Amino acid sequence: MLVLMSDPETQTCEHCHGSFEVSAEDASYYAKIQVPPPTICPLCRQQRRMLFRNFKTLYKRPSDRSLKPVISMYSPQAPYKVYTHEEWWADDWDAKIFGRSFDFGRPFFEQFRELLLAVPRFAIMNVNSTNCEYSNFAWGDKNCYLVFGAVNDEDCAYGHIVWESKDSLDNLYLHKSELCYECVDCLGSYGLKYCQECESCNDCLGCFDCRGCTNCVGCVGLKDKTHYLFNQPVDQATYKQFLADHPLTDPATIPMIQERQEELRRQIPQRHFFGSHNNDASGNHVYNARNLHDSFDVKGGENSRFIYTSRQAVDSYDVAFSPNIEQVYCSLTTLNCNRVFFAHLATTCSDLYYSDSCFNTHNCFGCAGLKGGEYCILNKQYTKEEYEALLPRVIAHLRQTGEWGQFFPTELSPFCYNESIANEYLPLTKEQALAQGFRWQDELPSTVGQETMTLEALPKGPKDYSDELAKQILKCDHCSRNYRLVPQELQFYKRLNLPIPHQCFNCRHARRMSARNSRRLWPGTCAKCGVDFRTSYPPEQQKEFKIYCEQCYQTEVA
């Protein structure tokens, strides 16, 4: 039985050996769901879960059922059976045929690994989407290309966590927006280019942390402004002349705007926390939440902690990439779920434990690849009475082996560290990853030396863009790997008078990721009133910028 703590108890992480606290509220939650307190720190827990998700490392390989070529998140060398999307969802096979009895003489994870190797996997996660063959973890999308973590998007390309958006390219964390390009953490906006942390803005260029602004360039911290250049008001004629004198196709334009914007950021107070309409929340990019802490990229939720990239998370802990959940713990990619624990990829499930890739599944333990069903353990079907009698024995066995309360061990991950999104949010070198016990893939899919056109030979203006360019192979000026253009993006660049990018998608994505603060909190002090807070700005950036608490920021800037 857990003993509730009146004060935080300091623990030592079994993975990184750093210290972390388990608060009385945390202990109460763990007691309610009947799991022991975690033995590794929140950062290492986040890292372990993300190791099981591969967004954008895609391979060509044959289907293990039909031998048809397929785009897959699993490499040809991965020891798994991989089906095409249509083959996996077909009604002519059932994952219950791989069911087996629970062996109380062996550890659970050992048995679960054998099940994972036996049950086929879908090549990519692509649900209710049309013409999105190169997008992974896509739900309800149409005509999207290389968008990962896409939800209800249309005509988008080259993105990561793009939700409910249209006709937008090269974005990171874009929500309910249209005609946006090279934006990071923007929402409810139209026609933004090279903007970050902007909300409800229209036709802005190179802005940071603006709200309700229209026709602004290089501005920082403005609200409800129109026709501003670098935080200075100008008339409409002056604004138009600036754009005419500094076309985006001029290689000097964007660096100049970004440099001047950075200068403004060092002069103007910065908010310690991005979010709004919250009551008692901490983390970053949190909206419409109540009693939600140490969480990042959350839109709606309450009574939860350690939530990452979610919406409407209720009474949940340690969950990532999971919308519309209630009482979900230590899981990854759970959608529309209730009472799901230690799971990866579950949709419309309830009372599910230690399972992977299950849909419309209820009252199951240690299952993989189920498309509906209930009362299964290791994919073996039981009656309700048999299941309810066996489940307590199975949980008791996991308690005895020390497996109960732990997420899947890293050796069960299908991916090497640099294939997974763990390396995007918590990057490591090969040496660091191997030292921490992770695997590493030396040959990620790429080509070099096959370029058919130099970057210098590309058309200088949009009027010369044509679909013929899609036949050419280019060489990234950052990593030297080859990349192509597709007709969809060429039409976008031509429409918006944009230059053709000189870097491949992976390098462009890495640059946008580096622009975000990491998913960690550091102690900070308001540069104006001296109140203490926790912020995603690390100590070195707190010296670089004037970081204000929310009250001071709203008083002086907003």
Residue pairs with C-beta under 8 A, 6 or more apart in sequence:
2 27
2 30
2 31
2 36
2 37
3 27
4 24
4 27
4 28
4 31
5 22
5 23
5 24
5 27
6 24
7 24
8 21
8 22
8 23
8 24
9 21
9 22
9 27
10 19
10 20
10 21
11 19
11 20
11 21
11 22
11 37
11 38
11 39
11 41
12 18
12 19
13 19
13 20
13 39
13 40
13 41
13 44
14 39
14 40
15 40
15 41
15 44
15 48
15 436
16 40
16 41
16 43
16 44
18 41
19 41
20 41
20 42
22 37
22 38
25 305
26 37
26 305
26 317
27 37
29 305
29 317
30 36
30 37
33 327
33 329
33 341
35 329
35 330
35 341
35 404
35 405
36 404
36 405
37 405
38 45
38 318
38 330
38 405
39 406
40 48
42 294
42 306
42 318
43 426
43 520
45 306
45 318
45 330
45 407
46 306
46 308
46 318
46 320
46 425
46 426
46 519
47 422
47 426
48 407
48 408
48 410
49 318
49 320
49 330
49 331
49 332
49 344
49 407
50 320
50 332
50 420
50 421
50 422
50 425
50 426
51 410
51 413
51 415
51 417
51 420
51 422
51 438
52 332
52 344
52 408
52 412
52 413
52 414
52 415
52 420
53 137
53 320
53 321
53 332
53 333
53 344
53 415
53 420
53 421
53 422
54 73
54 136
54 414
54 415
54 419
54 420
54 421
55 73
55 136
55 137
55 148
55 149
55 160
55 421
55 424
56 136
56 146
56 148
56 160
56 506
56 509
57 73
57 415
57 418
57 419
57 420
57 441
57 444
57 445
58 71
58 72
58 73
58 124
58 134
58 136
58 445
59 71
59 72
59 73
59 74
59 75
59 76
59 445
60 69
60 70
60 71
60 72
60 76
60 445
61 69
61 70
61 72
61 74
61 75
61 76
61 82
61 123
62 68
62 69
62 70
62 76
63 69
63 70
63 82
63 83
63 84
63 87
63 123
64 81
64 82
64 83
64 120
65 81
65 83
65 84
65 87
65 120
66 84
66 87
68 84
70 82
70 84
70 123
71 123
71 124
71 133
71 134
72 82
72 123
72 124
73 123
73 124
73 125
73 136
73 415
74 80
74 82
74 121
74 123
74 414
75 419
75 441
78 414
79 117
80 116
80 117
80 120
80 121
80 414
81 118
81 119
81 120
81 121
82 120
82 121
82 122
82 123
83 120
83 121
83 122
83 123
84 122
84 123
85 122
85 123
85 124
85 126
87 120
88 120
88 121
88 122
88 123
89 122
89 371
93 120
94 371
95 119
95 120
95 367
95 368
95 369
95 370
95 371
95 379
96 370
96 373
96 376
96 379
96 380
96 381
98 115
98 118
98 119
98 368
98 369
98 379
99 376
99 378
99 379
99 380
99 381
100 111
100 114
100 115
100 378
100 379
100 380
101 378
101 380
102 108
102 111
102 366
102 377
102 378
102 380
102 390
102 394
102 397
103 111
104 393
104 397
107 401
107 403
108 354
108 366
108 394
108 397
108 398
108 401
108 403
109 403
109 408
109 409
109 412
111 366
111 378
112 354
112 366
112 368
112 378
112 408
112 412
113 411
113 412
115 366
115 367
115 368
115 378
115 379
116 356
116 368
116 412
119 357
119 368
119 369
119 379
120 369
121 357
121 369
121 414
122 357
124 135
124 136
124 137
125 136
125 137
125 138
125 333
125 345
126 132
126 133
126 135
126 136
126 137
126 138
127 138
127 139
127 140
127 347
128 139
128 140
129 135
129 138
129 139
129 140
129 141
129 142
129 144
129 150
130 141
130 142
130 143
131 142
131 143
131 144
132 138
132 141
132 142
132 143
132 144
132 145
132 147
132 150
134 145
134 146
135 141
135 144
135 145
135 146
135 147
135 148
135 150
136 148
137 148
137 149
137 150
137 321
137 333
138 144
138 147
138 148
138 149
138 150
138 151
138 153
139 150
139 151
139 152
139 335
140 151
140 152
141 147
141 150
141 151
141 152
141 153
141 154
141 156
142 153
142 154
142 155
143 154
143 155
143 156
143 488
144 150
144 153
144 154
144 155
144 156
144 157
145 156
145 157
145 158
145 486
145 488
145 489
146 157
146 158
146 159
146 505
147 153
147 156
147 157
147 158
147 159
147 160
147 162
148 159
148 160
148 161
149 160
149 161
149 162
149 309
149 321
150 156
150 159
150 162
150 163
151 162
151 163
151 164
151 323
152 163
152 164
153 159
153 162
153 163
153 164
153 165
153 166
153 168
154 165
154 166
154 167
155 166
155 167
155 488
156 162
156 165
156 166
156 167
156 168
156 169
156 171
157 169
157 170
157 486
157 488
157 489
157 492
158 169
158 170
158 171
158 489
158 505
158 508
158 509
159 168
159 169
159 170
159 171
159 172
159 174
160 171
160 172
160 173
160 424
160 509
160 512
160 513
161 172
161 173
161 174
161 297
161 309
162 168
162 171
162 173
162 174
162 175
163 174
163 175
163 176
164 175
164 176
165 171
165 174
165 175
165 176
165 177
165 178
165 180
166 177
166 178
166 179
167 178
167 179
167 492
168 174
168 177
168 178
168 179
168 180
168 181
168 183
169 181
169 182
169 489
169 492
170 181
170 182
170 501
170 505
170 508
170 512
171 177
171 180
171 181
171 182
171 183
171 184
171 186
171 512
172 183
172 184
172 185
172 509
172 512
172 513
172 515
172 516
173 184
173 185
173 186
173 285
173 297
173 516
174 180
174 183
174 186
174 187
175 186
175 187
175 188
175 299
176 187
176 188
177 183
177 186
177 187
177 188
177 189
177 190
177 192
178 189
178 190
178 191
179 190
179 191
179 496
180 186
180 189
180 190
180 191
180 192
180 193
180 195
181 192
181 193
181 194
181 492
181 496
181 498
182 193
182 194
182 508
182 512
183 189
183 192
183 193
183 194
183 195
183 196
183 198
184 195
184 196
184 197
184 512
184 515
184 516
185 196
185 197
185 274
185 285
185 516
186 192
186 195
186 196
186 197
186 198
186 199
186 201
187 199
187 200
188 199
188 200
189 195
189 198
189 199
189 200
189 201
189 202
189 204
190 201
190 202
190 203
191 202
191 203
191 204
192 198
192 201
192 202
192 203
192 204
192 205
192 207
193 204
193 205
193 206
193 248
193 496
193 498
194 205
194 206
194 254
194 257
194 258
195 201
195 204
195 205
195 206
195 207
195 208
195 210
196 207
196 208
196 209
196 515
197 208
197 209
197 274
198 204
198 207
198 208
198 209
198 210
198 211
198 213
199 210
199 211
199 212
199 276
200 211
200 212
201 207
201 210
201 211
201 212
201 213
201 214
201 216
202 213
202 214
202 215
203 214
203 215
204 210
204 213
204 214
204 215
204 216
204 217
204 219
205 216
205 217
205 218
205 248
205 257
206 217
206 218
206 254
206 257
206 258
206 261
207 213
207 216
207 217
207 218
207 219
207 220
207 222
207 261
208 219
208 220
208 221
208 261
208 264
208 265
209 220
209 221
209 270
209 271
209 274
210 216
210 219
210 220
210 221
210 222
210 223
210 225
211 222
211 223
211 224
211 558
212 223
212 224
212 225
213 219
213 222
213 223
213 224
213 225
213 226
213 228
214 225
214 226
214 227
215 226
215 227
215 228
215 239
216 222
216 225
216 226
216 227
216 228
216 229
217 228
217 229
217 230
217 239
217 242
217 243
217 257
218 229
218 230
218 231
218 257
218 258
218 260
218 261
218 264
219 225
219 228
219 229
219 230
219 231
219 261
219 264
220 231
220 261
220 264
220 265
220 268
221 231
221 268
221 269
221 270
221 557
221 558
222 228
222 231
223 558
225 233
227 233
227 234
227 235
227 236
227 238
227 239
228 234
229 238
229 239
229 242
230 260
230 261
230 264
231 264
231 268
234 242
246 253
246 256
246 257
247 253
247 497
248 254
248 496
248 497
248 498
248 499
249 460
249 461
249 462
249 497
249 498
249 499
251 499
265 545
266 544
266 545
268 546
268 557
269 527
269 528
269 546
269 547
269 548
269 552
269 553
269 556
269 557
270 537
270 545
270 546
270 547
270 548
270 553
271 547
271 548
271 550
271 553
271 557
272 524
272 526
272 533
272 535
272 537
272 547
272 548
272 549
272 550
272 553
273 282
273 283
273 284
273 286
273 533
273 535
273 536
273 550
274 284
274 285
274 286
275 281
275 283
275 284
275 285
275 286
275 287
275 289
276 287
276 288
277 287
277 288
278 286
278 287
278 288
278 289
278 290
278 292
279 289
279 290
279 291
280 290
280 291
280 292
280 293
281 289
281 290
281 291
281 292
281 293
281 295
282 292
282 293
282 294
282 295
282 521
282 534
283 292
283 293
283 294
283 295
283 296
283 298
283 519
283 521
283 536
284 296
284 297
284 517
284 519
284 521
284 536
285 296
285 297
285 298
286 292
286 295
286 296
286 297
286 298
287 298
287 299
287 300
288 299
288 300
288 301
289 295
289 298
289 300
289 301
289 302
290 301
290 302
290 303
291 302
291 303
291 304
292 298
292 301
292 302
292 303
292 304
292 305
292 307
292 313
293 304
293 305
294 305
294 306
294 521
295 301
295 304
295 305
295 306
295 307
295 308
295 310
295 313
296 307
296 308
296 309
296 519
296 536
297 308
297 309
297 310
298 307
298 308
298 309
298 310
298 311
298 313
299 310
299 311
299 312
300 311
300 312
300 313
301 307
301 310
301 311
301 312
301 313
301 314
301 316
302 314
302 315
303 314
303 315
304 313
304 314
304 315
304 316
304 317
304 319
305 317
305 318
306 317
306 318
306 319
307 313
307 316
307 317
307 319
307 320
307 322
308 319
308 320
308 321
308 519
309 320
309 321
309 322
310 319
310 320
310 321
310 322
310 323
310 325
311 323
311 324
312 323
312 324
312 325
313 319
313 322
313 323
313 325
313 328
314 325
314 326
314 327
315 326
315 327
316 322
316 325
316 326
316 327
316 328
316 329
317 329
317 330
318 329
318 330
318 331
318 407
319 325
319 328
319 329
319 330
319 331
319 332
319 334
320 331
320 332
320 333
321 332
321 333
322 328
322 331
322 332
322 333
322 334
322 335
322 337
323 335
323 336
324 335
324 336
324 337
325 334
325 335
325 336
325 337
325 338
325 340
326 337
326 338
326 339
327 338
327 339
327 340
328 334
328 337
328 338
328 339
328 340
328 341
328 343
329 340
329 341
329 342
330 341
330 342
330 407
331 337
331 340
331 341
331 342
331 343
331 344
331 346
332 343
332 344
332 345
333 344
333 345
333 346
334 340
334 343
334 345
334 346
334 347
334 349
335 346
335 347
335 348
336 347
336 348
337 343
337 346
337 347
337 348
337 349
337 350
337 352
338 349
338 350
338 351
339 350
339 351
339 352
340 346
340 349
340 350
340 351
340 352
340 353
341 352
341 353
341 354
342 353
342 354
342 406
342 407
342 408
343 349
343 352
343 353
343 354
343 355
343 356
343 358
344 355
344 356
344 357
344 408
345 356
345 357
345 358
346 352
346 355
346 357
346 358
346 359
346 361
347 358
347 359
347 360
348 359
348 360
349 355
349 358
349 359
349 360
349 361
349 362
349 364
350 362
350 363
351 362
351 363
351 364
352 358
352 361
352 362
352 363
352 364
352 365
352 367
353 364
353 365
353 366
354 365
354 366
354 408
355 361
355 364
355 365
355 366
355 367
355 368
355 370
356 367
356 368
356 369
356 408
357 368
357 369
357 370
358 364
358 367
358 368
358 369
358 370
359 370
359 371
359 372
360 371
360 372
360 373
361 367
361 370
361 372
361 373
361 374
361 376
362 373
362 374
363 374
363 375
363 384
363 387
364 370
364 373
364 374
364 375
364 376
364 377
365 376
365 377
365 378
365 391
365 394
366 377
366 378
366 394
367 376
367 377
367 378
367 379
368 379
369 379
370 376
370 379
373 381
375 381
375 382
375 383
375 384
375 386
375 387
376 382
376 387
377 387
377 390
377 391
377 394
382 390
395 404
398 404
410 437
410 438
413 420
416 438
416 439
416 440
416 441
417 423
417 428
417 433
417 438
417 439
417 440
418 430
418 433
418 440
418 441
418 444
419 441
419 444
423 433
424 510
424 513
425 513
425 518
425 519
426 518
428 436
428 438
430 440
430 442
433 439
433 440
434 440
446 481
446 482
447 473
447 481
447 482
448 475
448 480
448 481
448 482
449 482
450 473
450 482
451 473
451 474
451 475
451 482
452 471
452 472
452 473
453 469
453 472
453 473
453 474
454 475
455 474
455 475
455 477
455 502
458 469
458 474
458 500
459 465
459 469
459 500
462 493
462 494
462 495
462 497
462 498
463 494
465 490
465 493
465 494
465 500
466 490
467 487
467 490
469 485
469 490
469 500
470 484
470 485
470 486
470 487
470 490
472 484
472 485
473 482
473 483
473 484
474 482
474 483
474 484
474 485
474 502
475 481
475 482
475 483
476 482
476 483
476 502
476 503
476 504
476 507
477 502
477 503
478 503
478 504
478 507
479 503
479 504
479 506
479 507
481 504
481 506
482 504
483 504
483 505
485 500
490 500
492 498
493 499
493 500
501 508
503 511
517 536
517 537
517 538
517 541
518 536
518 538
519 536
520 536
520 538
521 534
521 535
521 536
522 534
522 535
522 536
522 537
522 538
522 539
522 542
523 532
523 533
523 534
524 532
524 533
524 534
524 535
524 537
524 542
524 547
525 531
525 532
525 533
526 532
526 533
526 547
526 548
526 549
526 552
527 546
527 547
527 548
528 546
528 548
528 549
528 552
528 556
529 549
529 551
529 552
531 549
531 551
533 549
535 542
535 547
537 545
537 547
541 547
548 556
548 557
